[in-house]
């Protein structure tokens, strides 16, 4: 799928990343009318509205993980993301979020075997206009270009840092195109990607400044004993731009339908805010 060149801004959101931020930023005492956990739903809904108002995009897409399905990354590296345990309250709310997003008239993407990150990469590749990727996951820096910006939440989900090529260089010391190789060399403790022994961020950046790519470093004889492992880590760190997407085009938020869904979910405060939008 390719979007016409006259397309405006696409907002591509990492639904799981933002839901977790909302869940930990807002009191867990926030409940629906039925007494169910609702802090992530409330925070996420409020963020959707605020983000739409602030950025005035042509369209918005939210990508989600499929928690019950392993991905090819888990198959290739059994330890990938091992040890992650989510509280039942956030899992329950994550299951509801796609239908809440749909009620706004926004697109969502979720499919077995893919992560939210993959849908962000696919959207950035398919949309021909500017793209703002909204996530707290720095792996998304690999998507940054003159056309693609990362909006990174700083405080809960209320303050955003804008990450372009210059910011990637300032933070990592590498070009956005080198971020995947950088992760493979440095490793990623949060995803349980080991990286090269003894190689931290500075050494990884220096190696890429010298060789340009991980492959060039391997061909020059560096890390010969673990070349296969490093290629695997690079494969795992790369977001998959072939992830399946829904049809994307210009959107017009349906505030009334979102209000109705909020009331159905027992989110009274959210429904009242949406009713004020007409």
C-alpha positions in Angstrom: 0.0 0.0 0.0 1.3 3.4 -1.0 -0.4 6.6 0.1 -0.8 9.5 -2.5 2.0 12.0 -2.4 -0.4 14.8 -1.3 -1.0 13.1 2.0 -0.5 15.2 5.1 0.9 14.2 8.4 0.4 10.7 9.7 0.6 10.0 13.4 1.7 6.5 14.1 1.4 5.5 17.8 2.9 2.6 19.7 -0.3 1.7 21.6 1.3 -0.6 24.1 4.1 1.8 25.0 1.7 4.7 25.5 -0.8 2.6 27.4 1.9 1.4 29.8 3.0 5.0 30.4 -0.6 6.1 31.1 -1.0 3.1 33.4 2.0 4.0 35.5 1.4 7.8 35.4 -2.2 7.8 36.6 -3.5 6.4 39.9 -4.6 2.8 39.8 -7.6 3.7 41.8 -9.2 5.1 38.6 -12.0 2.7 37.8 -14.9 2.4 35.3 -18.5 2.7 36.4 -18.5 -1.1 36.7 -15.4 -1.0 39.0 -13.0 -2.3 36.4 -9.4 -0.9 36.0 -9.5 2.2 33.8 -6.5 4.4 34.3 -4.7 3.3 31.1 -7.9 3.7 29.1 -8.5 7.2 30.5 -4.9 8.3 30.0 -4.8 6.9 26.5 -8.1 8.5 25.4 -7.1 11.9 26.8 -3.7 11.6 25.0 -5.4 10.8 21.7 -7.5 13.9 21.9 -4.6 16.1 23.0 -2.3 14.7 20.3 -4.9 15.2 17.5 -5.4 18.8 18.6 -1.7 19.6 18.9 -0.6 18.0 15.6 -3.7 18.3 13.4 -2.7 15.2 11.3 -4.4 13.9 8.2 -4.6 10.4 9.8 -3.7 8.5 12.9 -2.7 4.8 13.3 -2.2 2.9 16.5 -0.1 -0.3 16.5 -0.5 -3.0 19.1 1.4 -6.0 20.3 -0.2 -9.4 20.2 0.6 -10.6 23.7 -0.7 -14.1 23.3 1.3 -14.9 20.1 5.1 -15.3 19.9 6.9 -13.4 17.1 9.6 -14.6 14.8 12.0 -12.8 17.2 11.0 -15.1 20.0 11.6 -18.1 17.7 15.0 -16.8 16.6 16.2 -15.8 20.1 14.3 -17.7 22.8 15.4 -15.2 25.5 14.0 -12.2 23.6 11.9 -10.1 26.0 12.0 -12.9 28.5 11.0 -12.1 32.1 8.4 -9.5 31.3 5.4 -9.9 33.5 2.4 -7.5 33.2 -0.2 -6.9 35.8 -3.7 -8.2 35.0 -5.1 -4.7 35.2 -3.0 -3.4 32.3 -3.5 -6.6 30.2 -7.3 -6.2 30.6 -7.1 -2.6 29.4 -4.8 -3.3 26.5 -7.4 -5.8 25.2 -10.0 -3.0 25.1 -7.9 -0.3 23.5 -8.3 -1.3 19.8 -12.1 -0.9 20.0 -11.7 2.4 21.8 -9.3 3.7 19.1 -11.7 2.5 16.4 -14.6 4.5 18.0 -12.7 7.7 17.4 -12.5 6.8 13.7 -8.8 6.1 13.9 -7.0 3.1 12.4 -5.4 0.4 14.4 -3.1 -2.6 13.6 -2.7 -5.8 15.5 -1.8 -9.2 14.1 -0.3 -12.5 15.4 3.5 -12.6 15.1 4.0 -8.8 14.9 4.9 -6.1 17.5 3.5 -2.6 17.6 7.0 -1.4 16.4 6.5 -3.3 13.2 3.3 -1.5 12.3 5.1 1.8 12.9 7.8 0.8 10.4 5.2 -0.3 7.9 3.3 2.9 8.2 6.4 5.0 7.8 7.3 3.1 4.7 3.8 3.2 3.2 2.8 6.8 3.9 4.4 9.2 1.4 3.9 12.3 3.4 5.4 13.3 6.8 5.2 10.8 9.6 5.4 11.4 13.4 6.0 8.1 15.3 4.9 8.4 18.9 6.6 6.0 21.3 8.9 5.9 24.3 10.9 3.1 22.7 14.2 4.4 21.4 14.4 1.5 18.9 12.2 3.7 16.8 15.1 6.0 16.2 15.9 3.7 13.3 12.9 5.1 11.4 14.0 8.7 11.7 14.7 10.6 8.5 14.0 14.0 6.9 10.4 12.8 6.6 9.9 10.8 9.8 10.2 12.2 13.3 9.9 10.4 16.6 7.8 12.1 19.3 9.0 10.7 22.6 7.0 11.2 25.8 9.0 12.7 28.6 6.5 13.1 31.5 3.7 10.5 31.4 2.3 11.3 28.0 1.9 15.0 28.4 5.2 16.3 27.2 6.9 15.2 24.0 10.5 15.5 22.7 10.9 15.7 18.9 13.6 13.5 17.6 15.0 14.1 14.1 18.3 13.0 12.5 20.3 15.6 14.5 18.8 14.4 17.8 19.7 10.8 17.0 23.2 11.8 16.3 23.4 13.8 19.5 22.0 11.0 21.6 23.7 7.9 20.1 26.6 9.3 18.0 25.3 7.5 14.9 23.1 8.2 12.0 19.5 6.9 12.1 20.4 4.4 9.4 23.0 2.9 11.8 20.7 2.5 14.8 19.9 -1.1 14.1 23.6 -2.0 13.9 24.2 0.1 17.0 21.6 -1.9 18.9 23.1 -5.2 17.7 26.6 -4.2 18.9 25.6 -2.5 22.2 22.7 -4.9 23.0 19.4 -4.0 24.6 18.8 -5.1 28.2 15.1 -4.4 28.1 14.6 -6.8 25.1 17.3 -9.2 26.4 19.5 -8.7 23.3 23.0 -9.4 24.6 25.1 -7.4 22.1 28.9 -7.9 21.7 30.7 -8.6 24.9 32.4 -5.6 26.4 30.8 -3.2 23.8 28.9 -0.3 25.3 27.3 2.7 23.6 30.5 4.7 23.1 32.4 1.7 21.6 29.5 0.8 19.4 29.3 4.4 18.0 33.1 4.5 17.5 33.0 1.2 15.6 30.2 2.4 13.3 32.1 5.7 12.7 35.1 3.6 11.7 33.4 0.9 9.6 30.0 2.4 8.7 28.1 -0.8 9.2 28.1 -3.9 11.4 28.6 -6.0 8.2 31.7 -4.0 7.2 33.1 -4.5 10.7 32.5 -8.2 10.5 34.1 -8.4 7.0 37.1 -6.6 8.4 37.6 -9.4 10.9 36.0 -7.8 14.0 34.0 -10.1 16.2 34.6 -13.1 14.0 33.7 -15.6 16.7 30.3 -14.2 17.2 29.5 -12.9 13.8 26.4 -15.1 13.4 25.0 -13.9 16.8 25.5 -10.2 15.9 23.7 -10.7 12.6 20.9 -12.3 14.5 20.7 -9.4 17.0 20.6 -7.0 14.0 17.8 -9.0 12.5 15.8 -9.0 15.7 16.3 -5.2 16.4 15.1 -4.2 12.9 11.5 -3.2 12.8 9.6 -5.1 10.1 8.2 -2.7 7.4 6.2 -5.5 5.8 3.7 -5.8 8.7 0.1 -5.8 7.5 -1.7 -2.5 7.7 -5.3 -1.4 7.4 -6.2 1.0 4.6 -4.9 4.4 5.5 -6.4 7.7 4.3 -7.7 11.0 5.5 -9.6 10.7 8.7 -12.2 12.8 10.5 -12.6 12.0 14.2 -16.0 10.9 15.3 -16.2 12.5 18.7 -19.9 11.5 19.2 -19.1 7.8 18.6 -16.1 8.0 20.8 -18.2 9.6 23.5 -20.7 6.7 23.2 -18.0 4.1 23.5 -16.6 5.9 26.5 -20.0 5.8 28.2 -20.3 2.1 27.3 -17.0 1.4 28.9 -18.0 3.4 32.0 -15.5 6.2 31.4 -17.7 9.0 32.6 -15.1 11.8 32.8 -13.8 10.9 29.3 -17.3 10.9 27.9 -18.0 14.3 29.3 -14.9 15.8 27.8 -15.8 14.3 24.4 -19.3 15.6 24.6 -17.9 19.2 24.8 -16.4 18.7 21.4 -19.8 18.6 19.8 
